[in-house]
Amino acid sequence: MYTRLSAFGALIAFASPALASAGTSVPDPTDFGLFALGVTGLILGHYAARRQPPKE
């Protein structure tokens, strides 16, 4: 467990923007996060609508 935490800490420490090359374009992670959250909401809403009993 501590090995994974130390590896994660090292990854975070070395992933600073100062070390990125000038020609590399990295997309903003919030764009993908919002997209994934929206798709997840659509899927969960679809399943929730299918599970409700029909109204009489």
C-alpha positions, 0 to 999 in steps of 0.5 A: 500500500505504501509503495503505491502511495509513494509512487503516486506521490512521485508521479504528482511531484514530477508532473509539474507544468514546468517540465512539459515541453513547449510544443505539447498541447494537453487538454484540460481534464475538466472538459473530459470530466464534465463529458463523462459526468454527463454521459453517466447521468444519461445512462443512469437516467435511462436505467431509472426510467426503465425501472419505474412501474407503469403509471395507471 
